[in-house]
């Protein structure tokens, strides 16, 4: 099989390739550039799973970055086990055909416990005193030590949150090259998250994102140059494009005001009790899953949704089937936001009693996605918290604001202009017309067989 690399540039859409990305602008002149039709849900874990299995969420089961676990009665986000993906991956098919085939998975999601030969993914250490230490997880285990010895500790706090910047993307790119030099895998998957941050924070305000565009352009220049020297087939793609969206929609607050949520008070702060609620919403960018524990309120829920702002479509069983998301993990209703709107997880009515995790970067405790984690409410407070950390005191980095109107971009809505669709860039020999997301699998397969 032909050596192939698939570089996932998160948030890249055709309208971003130009003045601020001179390398990419020139590179695509001799390549085939096409749009990938947005899929539902157009979020990282689901799209990557479709690209790697050739199946829709109805088959592979990844209905979002998180969902409600009916057995545990808990909302779970950003789990990492590859066993959650209920379909075979492209490397399974390749290994069955060619025993010499190997795969390197560098930070694509559901990275842990797969049978990819070489892999690395974020995995912090949670210490007994409550601290979270930056780290990563690799297969083989010693790869982590090799990478961190050469590149320094994985910059977890630059991977997500208010400190997110090019350092994490550069680390992943450099780690991918080192892994390639060590093992020479047949297929390499590389995840570059950099544009995800600035585009959600600032939308397409070039006065604020031009620096980030230039930075990702330079990372791509080095990666493409390296893999061209290895005579590899290069595919550059994205999972979704990010569109201007500045209208937060607080559906859990609406449900609470209509007696559907169960709220617990702990230490004077409120928590959502999903298992005891009659109905609740799991928000995920511009897609939301509505779970109904009490069938008697189904009509009430639908009526509330039909009159709520910011919702483009309410998918019932037939609608979920139409969009290939009819899986048992999906909500009783699945909602698609209007292009200028996005769904929050917020359920409290008074910021004074918001849960403690609301003001922290805490992706596993929050019952929904929270892009506001990318902002910082007070640099002075953050500096004080870091000082406590350095002097050995316990601390809580509670510096995330509770103002959802700060967000200026989102993704997941399907009714967007083509200029905001995810892109696919490859050599003309393996690429032709615009594609559906499930066809990306076939394109990667074709590249491996050139």
C-alpha positions as CSV (number, residue, x, y, z in Angstrom):
1,X,0.0,0.0,0.0
2,X,1.1,3.6,-0.6
3,X,2.2,5.7,2.3
4,X,-0.6,8.1,3.1
5,X,-1.1,10.9,5.6
6,X,-4.5,12.5,6.5
7,X,-4.1,15.9,8.1
8,X,-7.3,17.1,9.9
9,X,-7.2,20.9,10.1
10,X,-10.2,21.6,12.4
11,X,-12.5,24.4,11.3
12,X,-10.8,24.9,7.9
13,X,-13.3,26.0,5.2
14,X,-12.7,27.4,1.7
15,X,-13.2,31.0,2.6
16,X,-10.2,30.8,5.0
17,X,-7.7,29.9,2.3
18,X,-6.2,33.1,1.0
19,X,-4.2,36.2,2.0
20,X,-3.4,34.9,5.5
21,X,-2.5,31.3,4.4
22,X,0.0,31.9,1.6
23,X,1.4,28.4,1.7
24,X,-2.0,26.7,1.6
25,X,-3.2,29.2,-1.1
26,X,-0.3,28.2,-3.4
27,X,-0.5,24.6,-2.5
28,X,-4.1,24.1,-3.6
29,X,-3.5,25.6,-7.0
30,X,-2.3,22.1,-8.2
31,X,-4.7,20.1,-6.0
32,X,-8.3,19.2,-6.1
33,X,-10.2,21.2,-3.5
34,X,-13.8,20.3,-2.8
35,X,-16.4,20.7,-0.1
36,X,-17.6,17.9,2.1
37,X,-21.3,18.1,2.8
38,X,-21.9,18.8,6.5
39,X,-23.2,15.7,8.3
40,X,-25.2,15.4,11.5
41,X,-23.9,15.9,14.0
42,X,-21.0,18.0,12.6
43,X,-18.9,17.7,15.7
44,X,-15.4,16.2,16.1
45,X,-16.0,12.7,17.5
46,X,-18.9,11.9,15.2
47,X,-17.3,13.2,12.0
48,X,-14.0,11.5,12.6
49,X,-15.8,8.2,13.3
50,X,-17.6,8.5,10.0
51,X,-14.4,9.3,8.1
52,X,-12.7,6.3,9.6
53,X,-15.5,3.8,9.3
54,X,-17.5,4.9,6.3
55,X,-20.6,4.6,8.4
56,X,-23.1,7.1,9.7
57,X,-23.8,7.7,13.4
58,X,-26.8,5.4,13.2
59,X,-24.3,2.6,12.7
60,X,-21.1,3.6,14.5
61,X,-23.0,5.0,17.5
62,X,-21.1,8.3,18.0
63,X,-24.1,10.7,18.1
64,X,-22.1,13.6,19.5
65,X,-19.1,14.5,21.6
66,X,-21.2,13.3,24.5
67,X,-24.6,11.8,25.3
68,X,-26.8,10.6,28.1
69,X,-25.9,7.1,29.4
70,X,-29.3,5.6,30.4
71,X,-27.6,2.9,32.5
72,X,-25.5,5.2,34.6
73,X,-28.1,8.0,34.4
74,X,-25.3,10.4,33.7
75,X,-24.3,12.7,30.9
76,X,-20.8,11.7,29.6
77,X,-18.6,13.9,27.4
78,X,-15.3,13.3,25.7
79,X,-14.8,9.7,26.6
80,X,-11.7,8.2,24.9
81,X,-12.1,4.4,24.5
82,X,-12.1,3.2,20.9
83,X,-14.6,0.5,21.9
84,X,-17.3,3.1,21.9
85,X,-17.2,3.2,18.1
86,X,-19.4,0.3,17.0
87,X,-17.9,-0.2,13.5
88,X,-14.6,-1.4,12.1
89,X,-12.0,1.3,11.2
90,X,-10.2,1.7,8.0
91,X,-7.0,0.2,9.5
92,X,-9.0,-3.0,10.3
93,X,-9.8,-3.4,6.6
94,X,-6.2,-2.5,5.6
95,X,-4.6,-5.0,8.0
96,X,-6.9,-7.7,6.8
97,X,-5.7,-7.1,3.2
98,X,-2.0,-6.4,3.9
99,X,-0.3,-7.9,7.0
100,X,2.5,-5.3,6.6
101,X,0.1,-2.4,6.9
102,X,0.6,-0.2,10.0
103,X,-1.3,2.9,11.2
104,X,-0.3,5.9,13.3
105,X,-3.2,7.8,15.0
106,X,-1.9,11.1,16.3
107,X,-4.6,12.7,18.4
108,X,-7.7,11.7,16.4
109,X,-10.5,11.0,18.9
110,X,-11.4,7.5,20.4
111,X,-7.7,6.9,20.2
112,X,-7.3,4.7,23.3
113,X,-7.4,0.9,23.2
114,X,-7.7,0.6,19.4
115,X,-5.6,-1.7,17.3
116,X,-3.9,1.1,15.5
117,X,-0.2,0.3,15.8
118,X,1.1,3.7,17.0
119,X,-1.0,6.4,18.7
120,X,-0.9,9.4,21.0
121,X,-3.7,11.4,22.7
122,X,-4.2,13.9,25.5
123,X,-4.5,12.2,28.9
124,X,-3.9,14.3,32.0
125,X,-2.8,12.9,35.4
126,X,-5.3,13.5,38.2
127,X,-3.4,13.6,41.4
128,X,-4.7,12.7,44.9
129,X,-4.5,16.4,46.0
130,X,-6.9,17.5,43.2
131,X,-4.3,18.8,40.8
132,X,-4.5,18.0,37.1
133,X,-1.1,17.5,35.5
134,X,-0.5,17.8,31.7
135,X,0.3,14.5,30.1
136,X,-0.6,12.2,27.1
137,X,-1.3,8.5,26.5
138,X,0.5,6.5,23.8
139,X,0.7,3.1,22.2
140,X,3.3,1.7,22.6
141,X,3.6,3.2,26.1
142,X,7.2,4.1,25.7
143,X,6.3,6.4,22.7
144,X,5.0,8.9,25.2
145,X,8.3,9.1,27.0
146,X,10.2,9.4,23.7
147,X,8.0,12.3,22.5
148,X,8.1,14.1,25.8
149,X,11.8,13.7,26.2
150,X,12.3,15.3,22.7
151,X,9.5,17.9,22.8
152,X,8.8,18.6,26.4
153,X,5.7,17.8,28.3
154,X,2.5,17.7,26.2
155,X,1.1,21.3,26.5
156,X,-2.4,20.2,27.7
157,X,-3.3,23.7,28.9
158,X,-2.6,25.1,25.5
159,X,-4.7,22.3,23.9
160,X,-8.0,23.7,25.3
161,X,-9.2,26.5,27.5
162,X,-8.3,30.2,27.7
163,X,-4.6,29.3,27.2
164,X,-5.2,27.4,23.9
165,X,-2.7,28.4,21.3
166,X,-0.4,27.1,18.5
167,X,1.9,25.3,21.0
168,X,-0.4,22.2,21.2
169,X,-0.9,22.0,17.5
170,X,2.9,22.4,16.9
171,X,3.6,19.7,19.5
172,X,1.2,17.3,17.7
173,X,2.8,18.0,14.3
174,X,6.3,17.5,15.6
175,X,5.2,14.3,17.4
176,X,3.7,13.0,14.2
177,X,7.0,13.5,12.4
178,X,9.0,11.9,15.1
179,X,6.6,8.9,15.2
180,X,6.9,8.6,11.4
181,X,10.7,8.6,11.6
182,X,10.6,5.9,14.3
183,X,8.1,3.5,12.7
184,X,7.4,4.6,9.1
185,X,3.6,3.7,9.3
186,X,1.6,3.2,6.1
187,X,-1.2,5.5,7.2
188,X,-0.8,8.4,9.5
189,X,-3.8,10.4,10.9
190,X,-2.9,13.9,12.3
191,X,-5.2,16.2,14.2
192,X,-4.5,19.9,14.2
193,X,-7.0,21.8,16.4
194,X,-5.6,25.3,16.3
195,X,-8.4,27.1,14.2
196,X,-11.1,25.6,16.4
197,X,-10.3,28.1,19.2
198,X,-10.1,31.4,17.4
199,X,-13.0,30.8,15.1
200,X,-15.4,30.0,18.0
201,X,-14.1,33.0,20.0
202,X,-14.1,35.6,17.2
203,X,-15.9,34.2,14.2
204,X,-14.5,35.3,10.9
205,X,-13.1,38.6,12.2
206,X,-9.8,38.6,10.3
207,X,-8.4,41.4,12.5
208,X,-8.5,38.9,15.4
209,X,-7.8,35.6,13.6
210,X,-5.2,36.5,10.9
211,X,-2.3,35.5,13.3
212,X,-3.8,32.1,14.0
213,X,-4.4,31.5,10.2
214,X,-0.7,32.3,9.6
215,X,0.4,30.0,12.4
216,X,-1.5,27.0,11.1
217,X,-0.3,27.8,7.6
218,X,3.3,27.4,8.8
219,X,2.6,24.2,10.6
220,X,1.0,22.8,7.4
221,X,4.0,23.9,5.3
222,X,6.4,21.9,7.4
223,X,4.2,18.8,7.5
224,X,3.5,18.8,3.8
225,X,7.2,19.4,3.0
226,X,8.2,16.5,5.3
227,X,5.6,14.0,3.9
228,X,6.3,15.1,0.3
229,X,10.0,14.1,0.9
230,X,8.6,10.7,2.1
231,X,6.7,10.4,-1.2
232,X,3.5,10.1,0.8
233,X,0.0,10.7,-0.6
234,X,-1.3,13.7,1.3
235,X,-4.9,14.5,2.1
236,X,-5.8,17.7,4.0
237,X,-9.4,17.9,5.3
238,X,-11.6,19.3,8.0
239,X,-14.5,18.0,10.1
240,X,-16.7,21.1,9.8
241,X,-16.5,24.7,9.0
242,X,-17.3,27.3,11.7
243,X,-20.0,29.9,10.9
244,X,-20.8,33.2,12.5
245,X,-23.1,32.4,15.5
246,X,-23.6,34.8,18.3
247,X,-27.1,33.8,19.7
248,X,-26.9,31.4,22.7
249,X,-30.1,29.3,23.3
250,X,-30.6,28.2,26.9
251,X,-33.0,25.3,26.5
252,X,-32.4,23.7,29.9
253,X,-33.4,27.0,31.5
254,X,-36.6,26.9,29.5
255,X,-37.3,23.3,30.6
256,X,-36.6,24.3,34.2
257,X,-39.0,27.2,34.1
258,X,-41.6,24.7,32.9
259,X,-41.1,22.1,35.7
260,X,-39.1,19.5,33.7
261,X,-35.7,19.7,35.4
262,X,-34.7,18.2,38.7
263,X,-32.2,20.5,40.5
264,X,-30.2,19.5,43.6
265,X,-28.5,22.0,45.9
266,X,-25.1,21.1,47.2
267,X,-23.1,23.5,49.4
268,X,-25.4,26.3,48.2
269,X,-24.8,25.6,44.5
270,X,-27.1,24.0,42.0
271,X,-26.5,20.8,40.1
272,X,-28.6,19.2,37.3
273,X,-29.9,15.8,38.2
274,X,-30.4,14.3,34.8
275,X,-31.6,10.9,36.0
276,X,-34.4,12.5,38.1
277,X,-35.4,15.1,35.5
278,X,-38.6,14.6,33.5
279,X,-36.7,15.9,30.4
280,X,-33.4,17.7,29.8
281,X,-31.1,18.8,27.0
282,X,-27.6,17.7,26.2
283,X,-26.1,20.6,24.3
284,X,-23.3,20.1,21.7
285,X,-22.5,23.2,19.7
286,X,-25.4,23.7,17.2
287,X,-26.9,20.2,17.9
288,X,-28.7,19.2,21.0
289,X,-30.2,15.9,22.2
290,X,-33.4,16.0,24.2
291,X,-33.8,13.1,26.6
292,X,-37.3,12.4,28.1
293,X,-37.4,10.2,31.2
294,X,-41.2,10.7,31.7
295,X,-43.1,9.8,28.5
296,X,-46.1,11.8,29.8
297,X,-44.3,15.1,29.1
298,X,-43.4,14.3,25.5
299,X,-46.1,16.6,24.0
300,X,-45.3,19.4,26.4
301,X,-41.6,19.1,25.5
302,X,-42.4,19.2,21.8
303,X,-44.6,22.3,22.2
304,X,-41.9,24.1,24.2
305,X,-39.4,23.4,21.5
306,X,-41.7,24.5,18.7
307,X,-42.0,27.9,20.3
308,X,-38.4,28.3,21.4
309,X,-36.0,30.6,19.5
310,X,-33.0,29.6,17.6
311,X,-34.1,26.1,16.5
312,X,-34.1,25.3,12.8
313,X,-35.3,21.6,13.0
314,X,-36.8,19.3,15.6
315,X,-36.0,15.7,14.6
316,X,-38.4,13.0,15.8
317,X,-37.8,9.3,15.0
318,X,-38.4,9.9,11.3
319,X,-36.2,12.9,11.2
320,X,-33.4,11.1,13.0
321,X,-33.6,8.3,10.4
322,X,-33.5,10.9,7.6
323,X,-30.2,12.3,8.9
324,X,-28.7,8.9,9.9
325,X,-28.6,9.5,13.6
326,X,-31.3,7.0,14.7
327,X,-29.2,5.3,17.3
328,X,-30.2,4.3,20.8
329,X,-27.7,6.8,22.2
330,X,-29.5,9.7,20.5
331,X,-32.1,11.9,22.3
332,X,-35.8,11.4,21.9
333,X,-35.6,14.6,19.9
334,X,-32.5,15.9,18.2
335,X,-32.4,19.6,17.6
336,X,-30.5,21.6,14.9
337,X,-29.8,25.2,15.6
338,X,-30.4,28.1,13.2
339,X,-27.1,29.1,11.6
340,X,-26.7,32.2,13.8
341,X,-27.5,30.3,17.1
342,X,-26.0,27.7,19.3
343,X,-27.1,25.6,22.3
344,X,-25.7,26.1,25.9
345,X,-25.9,23.6,28.7
346,X,-26.8,26.3,31.2
347,X,-29.6,25.4,33.6
348,X,-29.2,27.8,36.5
349,X,-31.3,31.0,36.7
350,X,-28.9,32.9,39.0
351,X,-25.2,33.0,38.4
352,X,-24.7,33.2,42.2
353,X,-25.8,29.6,42.5
354,X,-24.2,28.2,39.3
355,X,-22.3,24.9,40.0
356,X,-18.6,25.3,40.8
357,X,-17.6,23.5,37.6
358,X,-19.3,26.2,35.5
359,X,-16.4,28.6,36.2
360,X,-13.7,26.0,35.5
361,X,-12.4,24.2,32.5
362,X,-14.1,20.9,33.3
363,X,-15.1,19.1,30.2
364,X,-16.1,15.8,32.0
365,X,-18.4,17.2,34.7
366,X,-20.4,19.7,32.6
367,X,-23.6,18.1,31.1
368,X,-22.9,19.6,27.7
369,X,-20.3,21.4,25.7
370,X,-19.1,24.8,27.0
371,X,-17.1,26.9,24.5
372,X,-17.0,29.8,27.0
373,X,-14.1,27.8,28.6
374,X,-11.9,29.5,26.0
375,X,-12.3,32.9,27.7
376,X,-10.9,34.0,31.0
377,X,-12.9,36.2,33.4
378,X,-9.9,37.7,35.2
379,X,-6.2,37.4,34.4
380,X,-5.3,38.7,37.9
381,X,-7.4,35.9,39.5
382,X,-5.8,33.4,37.2
383,X,-2.3,34.6,38.2
384,X,-3.2,34.3,41.9
385,X,-4.5,30.8,41.4
386,X,-1.2,29.8,39.6
387,X,0.8,31.3,42.4
388,X,-1.1,29.1,44.8
389,X,-0.3,26.1,42.6
390,X,3.4,26.9,42.5
391,X,3.6,27.4,46.3
392,X,2.0,24.0,46.9
393,X,-1.5,25.1,48.0
394,X,-4.8,23.6,46.8
395,X,-6.5,25.7,44.2
396,X,-9.5,25.8,41.9
397,X,-8.9,27.5,38.6
398,X,-12.4,29.1,38.6
399,X,-11.8,31.8,36.0
400,X,-14.3,30.9,33.2
401,X,-17.0,33.6,32.7
402,X,-20.7,32.8,32.5
403,X,-21.4,35.0,29.5
404,X,-22.4,32.9,26.6
405,X,-22.7,36.0,24.3
406,X,-18.9,36.0,24.1
407,X,-19.0,33.2,21.6
408,X,-19.0,34.4,17.9
409,X,-18.8,31.2,16.0
410,X,-20.1,27.6,16.1
411,X,-20.7,24.5,14.0
412,X,-23.3,21.8,13.5
413,X,-26.1,23.6,11.7
414,X,-26.6,22.1,8.2
415,X,-28.1,25.2,6.5
416,X,-24.9,27.1,5.8
417,X,-23.4,28.5,2.6
418,X,-20.9,26.2,0.8
419,X,-18.0,28.6,1.6
420,X,-18.4,27.4,5.3
421,X,-18.4,23.7,4.5
422,X,-15.5,21.5,5.5
423,X,-12.9,21.0,2.8
424,X,-11.0,18.1,1.3
425,X,-7.7,18.8,-0.5
426,X,-5.9,16.0,-2.3
427,X,-4.2,15.1,-5.6
428,X,-6.4,15.3,-8.7
429,X,-5.8,11.6,-9.3
430,X,-7.9,10.5,-6.3
431,X,-10.4,13.2,-6.0
432,X,-13.3,14.4,-8.2
433,X,-16.6,15.8,-7.1
434,X,-17.9,17.1,-3.8
435,X,-18.5,14.4,-1.3
436,X,-20.7,13.1,1.5
437,X,-18.9,12.5,4.8
438,X,-19.2,8.7,4.6
439,X,-17.3,8.8,1.3
440,X,-14.1,10.2,2.8
441,X,-13.4,6.6,3.9
442,X,-13.4,5.5,0.3
443,X,-11.1,8.3,-0.7
444,X,-8.5,7.4,1.9
445,X,-8.8,3.8,0.8
446,X,-8.2,4.9,-2.8
447,X,-5.1,6.9,-1.7
448,X,-3.7,3.8,0.0
449,X,-4.0,1.9,-3.2
450,X,-2.5,4.4,-5.7
